[in-house]
Each structure stands twice: as structure tokens, then as C-alpha cells.
Amino acid sequence: MWPDRRVVDLFKTEFPIVLAPMAGVMDADLVIAAAQGGALGSLPCAMLSAEKAREQVSVIRQRVSAPINVNFFCHRPEDVDPQREAGWKARLGAYYKELGLDPAAPVNAANRAPFDEAMCEVVEELKPEVVSFHFGLPEERLLRRVKDAGAIVMSSATIVKEAVWLGEHGADVIIAQGAEAGGHRGMFLTDNIAEQPGLFALVPQVVDAVKVPVIAAGGIADGRGIAAAFALGASGVQIGSAYLRCPESRVGPAARAALAQAKDDSTVITNVMTGRPARGIANRVMSEVGPISPDAPAFPHAATALAPLKAAAEKLGRVDFTNLWAGQALPLGREMPAAELTRTLASEALARMAKLAG
């Protein structure tokens, strides 16, 4: 039924659909629901402790027998720059004053850690069927251990050069992330967001450049997008934003309202929220300080000073400082259970491909 079955056969899922790992807005419940619908469920672990990751995987394993993907960041950690941190907090000073917050009060550091020894031990212990990475791949020693644990390895590429590098360094599947995609750019061999191709330009070039299966990500939220990805040579798709309005997501009421009202031009790429370029719905701080600001500390430290502002504003029902990561196809999202949405996406795609073939 699918024109390319490599991803389905490799993952052993019903459909060639991967639920995108979306740190901060999802947990085991969305993974389980997507897997029950036939997709590969992905658990974002970049903001979890090793203990919490074990707990979440255990919950998933208890409720579904489907394969799962655990996702990690593998960026090079940057030391905190006290001078830049102070300048950033001063830049945000008016917001602290407006919300009655003390800018001198201690704040927990942002918790987006790269894949390390502790998380590698979690992978070896829990043996997830798939392990995916963002921002390249971990060091060779750790990657070898992940593969020895039996995991299929995926990672994201934003340009052809990154895709080729991933193929040469051990990725079994490459996710071609177009500029339309929500969340952090997976870039690791470039830092120029202005050069990132859109998905339609990127996918066929990546498919031509590598031998492993390619998964298309970015701006795919219905059957038409899935059919288009396969027409371009992809073996599967990764979908995130379309699942944000599912009841199993952890998106709060104010954020859900913003998602429901979003239009095609509602998202922008910003470094204000974390220090690294990511696409999301433009909020107050992104619009007034950025969306790209030279003052933002390196990833993930920009998020530290924003944390008290985010918490205070959310108590007032506002998302002025909340990172609502989402892609450009956000308005195509639907409010329905994730399992039902997955099956709907697959049936729409197959019907569209059959119509085109006829």
C-alpha cells in the first residue's frame, strides 16, 4: 500500500509515521496514544533525568507492546557566561518589574543536557527499538554502545551536507528537517538559518545524496503532506504540530487557545527563548526582544532568566514568555485523540496517493 516500505519494515510499525518528540509539551500518554494508532511514538528525553526517563519508558512498556523511539539532544554544552547572563537579565528587566519579580532571586539553570554516560546506560538497560538525536550524533564511543544495545539510530539534517555526514557516521535513518518545521533547528554543521531549505527542496536532494531511508519533517499535518513527502522520495514522515491539540498532549489551556487561533504566518524562528534557533508561535517577548537577538545567551542558558517570567505570566493565563514550538502547518491541526488522528492521517495519505496514481 505504501510506495516505499523501508521505514515500516525497519520500525515494525503499522504506518510510516513518526510522532515528533516535543520536549515540554508531551509525555508517555501521547507516545502511547500515537503508538496505539500505528505510529512510532517518540519520548523526548532532553529535559528529563535518567530516573524520569526510566519511569516514562516503563509506563509506555506497560501499556503498549509497540516499538518506541527515545530522543536526545547531543549539542556541545556551553559554559555559563556570567557577564552575558547579567546583560540578558537586564534586557528583560522591565518584564521582571511589570510582574513584580526580583531579578536577583536565584533561578534553577535550564535543564537541556546533551546525551551522556548516564543516558547511555538508560538506553542499554531499557533497549528502546529506536534512538533519535538532535544536533548531530553523540561521540563515537557512546553511539557504538547505543547500536550494540540493538537500537536503530536516527538524526536530523537541515542541509544535504548534514545528511551526508550523518550517513557516514552511523545514522540508520535520516530525518530531513525543512525550514517549515516547529521546534529547534537540528543544524550542527551550519549556524546560518537563512540558508535552510524548505522541505520540498530538501527532501529530494537528501534522498539523492544518501543510501539510508529518509523521513520528511516540517509542514506535514495531513494526508496531502504525507503523500507529497512520498512523491519526493521520502520513506516516512515525522509529524509534531498536528498532535499538539490532541487531548493526550500536555499543552495548557492558554497555549491551546493560541494554537487554535494560529494562522500560516503565526510562527517565526527565534533564538530568544533558549539561545538556539527554533520555530514557534510569536509571543510577546519574541516580538519585542527578537525574534533573533544578539543579547540571548548561548543554548540553553537564555531560558534560565525567562523561567520566572514564564511561570508568573502563565499563572495569569498569559503565554507572553512561553515557548509554543510549532511549525507552519499548525492551522491544519485537529482536536482529536492521537490514535484516531494517526489513523486518519494514514488513511488520508493512502487515499490521496491512490487518487494521484489513478
C-alpha positions in Angstrom: 0.0 0.0 0.0 2.9 2.4 0.8 5.1 3.1 -2.2 8.2 2.7 0.0 8.1 0.3 2.9 11.6 0.6 4.2 10.6 2.6 7.3 7.6 0.5 8.1 9.7 -2.7 7.8 12.6 -1.2 9.8 10.5 0.1 12.7 7.9 -2.6 12.5 5.0 -0.1 12.9 1.7 -0.1 11.1 2.3 3.2 9.4 5.4 5.2 8.2 4.5 8.0 10.6 6.8 9.1 13.5 5.4 11.2 16.3 7.9 14.0 16.7 9.5 14.2 20.2 8.3 17.6 21.6 10.0 18.3 24.9 8.0 20.1 27.5 4.5 19.6 25.9 4.2 15.8 26.0 5.0 12.7 28.0 4.2 8.9 27.9 0.5 9.5 27.3 0.9 11.0 23.9 3.6 8.4 23.0 1.2 5.6 23.9 -1.8 7.0 22.1 0.2 7.6 18.9 1.6 4.1 19.1 -1.8 2.7 19.6 -2.8 4.4 16.3 0.0 2.8 14.4 2.8 5.4 14.5 6.3 5.2 16.0 5.8 7.1 19.3 8.8 9.2 20.4 9.7 10.1 24.0 11.7 13.4 24.3 14.3 12.9 27.0 16.5 16.0 26.6 14.7 17.7 29.6 14.4 14.5 31.7 16.7 13.0 34.3 17.8 9.4 33.8 15.4 8.3 36.5 12.5 10.1 34.9 13.3 8.6 31.5 13.3 5.2 33.0 9.9 5.9 34.7 8.4 7.2 31.4 9.6 4.2 29.3 8.3 1.8 32.0 4.8 3.4 31.7 4.9 3.1 27.9 6.0 -0.5 28.0 3.3 -1.4 30.5 0.5 -0.1 28.2 1.7 -0.9 24.7 3.9 -3.5 23.1 4.7 -1.3 20.1 8.3 -0.1 19.3 9.3 3.2 20.8 11.8 5.9 20.0 13.7 7.8 22.7 15.1 11.2 21.7 18.1 13.1 23.0 20.0 16.3 22.2 23.7 15.9 21.5 24.8 19.6 21.3 28.2 20.7 22.7 27.5 22.2 26.1 28.4 25.9 26.5 29.6 27.2 29.9 27.5 29.9 31.5 28.9 33.4 30.7 28.1 35.5 33.8 28.5 38.8 32.0 26.2 37.8 29.2 23.7 36.3 31.7 23.6 39.6 33.6 23.2 41.6 30.3 20.3 39.3 29.3 18.6 39.7 32.7 19.0 43.4 32.4 17.4 43.3 28.9 14.4 41.5 30.5 14.4 43.8 33.5 11.2 45.7 32.5 9.3 42.4 32.4 10.5 41.5 35.9 9.4 44.8 37.2 6.0 44.6 35.5 5.3 41.2 37.1 6.7 42.1 40.5 9.6 39.7 40.4 13.0 40.1 42.0 15.7 39.8 39.2 18.3 39.0 41.9 16.4 35.9 43.2 18.1 32.6 42.5 16.8 30.6 39.5 17.5 27.0 38.5 19.6 26.6 35.4 17.9 25.5 32.2 17.9 21.7 32.0 18.6 20.7 28.4 21.5 18.4 28.7 23.3 16.5 25.9 23.4 12.7 25.7 25.9 11.4 28.2 27.1 8.3 30.0 24.1 8.2 32.3 21.6 8.3 29.5 23.6 5.8 27.5 23.2 3.4 30.4 19.4 4.0 30.3 19.4 3.1 26.7 21.4 -0.1 27.4 19.1 -1.0 30.2 15.8 -0.3 28.5 16.7 -1.3 25.0 14.3 1.0 23.0 13.9 -0.1 19.4 14.8 3.4 18.1 17.1 6.2 19.5 17.0 9.5 17.7 19.3 12.5 18.2 19.0 16.2 17.5 22.0 18.4 16.7 24.1 15.6 15.1 25.2 12.4 16.8 26.9 11.7 20.1 30.6 10.8 20.3 31.5 7.6 18.6 32.0 5.6 21.8 28.5 6.4 23.1 27.0 5.8 19.6 28.6 2.4 19.4 27.1 1.4 22.7 23.6 2.6 21.6 23.9 0.4 18.5 25.3 -2.5 20.4 22.1 -2.3 22.5 20.2 -3.1 19.4 18.7 0.4 18.6 18.1 1.8 15.2 19.7 5.3 15.1 18.1 8.4 13.6 19.1 12.0 13.5 18.0 15.3 11.8 19.6 17.1 8.9 18.7 20.6 7.8 21.0 20.7 4.8 22.4 18.0 2.4 25.9 18.2 3.9 24.5 17.3 7.3 22.6 14.4 5.9 25.7 13.0 4.1 27.7 13.4 7.4 25.0 11.5 9.3 25.0 8.7 6.8 28.8 8.5 7.0 28.9 8.5 10.8 26.3 5.8 11.6 22.8 7.0 11.2 20.4 4.3 10.0 17.7 6.7 9.1 17.9 10.4 8.4 15.2 13.0 9.2 15.2 15.8 6.6 14.0 18.8 8.6 12.7 21.5 6.4 12.6 25.2 7.4 8.8 24.9 8.0 9.3 22.5 11.0 8.4 23.6 14.5 10.9 23.5 17.3 14.7 23.7 17.3 16.6 23.6 14.1 18.6 20.3 14.0 21.5 22.1 12.4 25.0 21.1 13.5 27.3 21.8 10.5 26.0 25.3 9.9 24.6 28.1 12.0 23.1 30.1 9.2 19.3 29.7 9.5 18.8 31.9 6.4 20.2 29.1 4.2 18.0 26.3 5.5 15.9 24.9 2.6 12.2 24.2 2.8 11.1 20.6 2.8 10.2 20.4 -0.9 13.7 21.5 -1.8 15.5 19.5 0.9 13.9 16.0 0.7 14.7 15.0 -2.9 18.3 16.3 -2.6 18.8 14.3 0.6 17.3 11.2 -0.9 19.7 11.5 -3.8 22.7 12.1 -1.5 22.3 9.2 0.9 21.6 5.4 0.9 19.6 5.1 4.1 15.8 5.8 4.3 14.8 9.4 4.7 12.0 10.7 6.8 10.4 14.1 5.9 9.7 16.6 8.7 8.3 20.1 8.5 4.9 21.4 7.5 3.3 18.0 7.3 -0.1 17.9 9.1 -2.5 16.0 6.8 -2.7 13.3 4.2 -1.7 15.6 1.4 1.6 16.5 3.1 2.4 12.8 3.6 1.6 11.9 0.0 3.8 14.8 -1.1 6.7 13.6 1.0 6.5 10.1 -0.6 6.3 11.7 -4.0 9.6 13.4 -3.2 11.3 10.1 -2.3 10.8 10.0 1.5 10.2 6.6 3.2 8.2 8.1 6.0 7.2 11.3 7.8 7.7 12.9 11.2 4.8 14.9 12.5 4.7 17.0 15.6 2.5 20.2 15.5 -0.6 18.3 14.3 -0.6 16.4 17.6 -0.3 19.4 19.9 -4.1 19.8 20.2 -4.7 16.2 21.0 -6.1 15.6 24.5 -3.1 13.5 25.4 -0.7 16.3 24.9 0.4 18.4 27.9 -0.3 21.8 26.4 -2.1 24.1 28.9 -5.4 26.0 28.3 -3.8 29.3 27.3 -1.4 27.7 24.9 -4.2 25.6 23.4 -6.1 28.7 22.7 -3.1 30.2 20.9 -2.6 27.1 18.9 -6.3 27.0 17.8 -6.1 30.7 16.7 -2.8 30.3 14.8 -2.6 31.1 11.1 0.0 30.3 8.4 2.1 33.4 9.3 1.9 33.0 13.1 5.2 31.2 13.6 8.7 32.7 13.5 12.2 31.4 14.0 13.7 32.8 17.2 16.7 32.4 19.5 15.2 34.4 22.3 13.6 31.5 24.2 16.6 29.2 24.5 19.6 30.7 22.8 19.3 28.4 19.7 17.1 29.0 16.7 13.7 27.3 16.9 10.3 27.9 15.3 7.3 28.7 17.4 4.2 30.9 17.6 5.3 34.5 18.1 4.7 35.6 21.7 5.3 38.9 23.4 9.0 38.5 24.3 9.8 37.1 20.9 8.2 40.0 19.2 9.6 42.8 21.5 13.1 41.4 22.1 13.7 39.4 18.9 12.8 37.3 17.2 16.6 37.0 16.8 18.5 38.8 19.5 22.3 39.1 19.8 21.8 39.5 23.6 20.5 36.0 24.1 23.0 33.8 25.9 24.1 30.5 24.3 21.8 27.5 24.3 20.2 26.6 26.6 21.1 29.4 29.0 18.7 32.0 27.5 15.9 30.0 29.0 17.1 30.5 32.6 16.2 34.1 33.0 12.9 33.6 31.2 11.8 30.9 33.5 10.4 33.1 36.3 8.7 35.3 33.8 7.1 32.3 32.1 5.8 30.9 35.4 4.4 34.3 36.6 2.7 35.0 33.3 1.2 31.6 33.0 -0.4 32.0 36.4 -2.2 35.0 34.9 -3.3 32.9 31.9 -0.8 34.5 29.5 1.7 33.0 27.2 3.9 36.1 26.9 7.0 34.1 27.8 6.0 30.6 26.9 7.8 28.8 24.1 5.0 27.5 21.9 7.1 25.5 19.4 5.1 24.7 16.3 5.5 24.5 12.5 4.0 26.5 9.7 1.2 23.9 9.0 -0.2 24.4 12.5 -3.6 25.6 11.3 -4.1 22.2 9.7 -4.1 20.5 13.2 -7.2 18.9 14.6 -8.6 18.4 18.0 -9.0 14.6 18.2 -7.4 11.7 20.1 -3.9 10.9 18.9 -4.6 7.3 17.9 -7.6 8.5 15.8 -5.5 11.3 14.3 -2.8 8.9 13.3 -5.2 6.5 11.6 -6.9 9.5 9.9 -3.5 10.8 8.6 -2.6 7.4 7.2 -6.0 6.8 5.5 -5.9 10.3 4.0 -2.4 9.8 2.7 -3.3 6.4 1.1 -6.4 7.8 -0.5 -4.5 10.8 -1.9 -1.8 8.6 -3.3 -4.4 6.2 -4.9 -6.1 9.2 -6.4 -2.9 10.5 -7.9 -2.0 7.1 -9.2 -5.3 6.8 -10.9 
